[in-house]
């Protein structure tokens, strides 16, 4: 599984909208679902910092994600540009391959 982690500082006035847009029913997930190799997104909120959010995107592989971008780059860029007003900053943090079973071991 390929995992991508992003960090967002959300403008306080936009928190509710941001949560809808980046949540599991939002336009990002709908766009990603165009590819059958997309496995899901988690939206995480730092309870100690109201404006701090993370998204974690799960794909079958890095190649699946790269193929998706090659096919849907314009839609991705257009959506990203239309939502820039929601955040004070957006930053790619890291991506990595992992064993999906290992994500949930105790």
Secondary structure, 3 states (H helix, E strand, C coil): CEEEEEEEEECHHHHHHHHHHHCCCCHHHHHHCCCCCEEEEEEEECCCCCCEEEEEEEECCHHHHHHHHHHHHHHHHHHHHHHHHHEEEEEEEEEEECCHHHHHCC
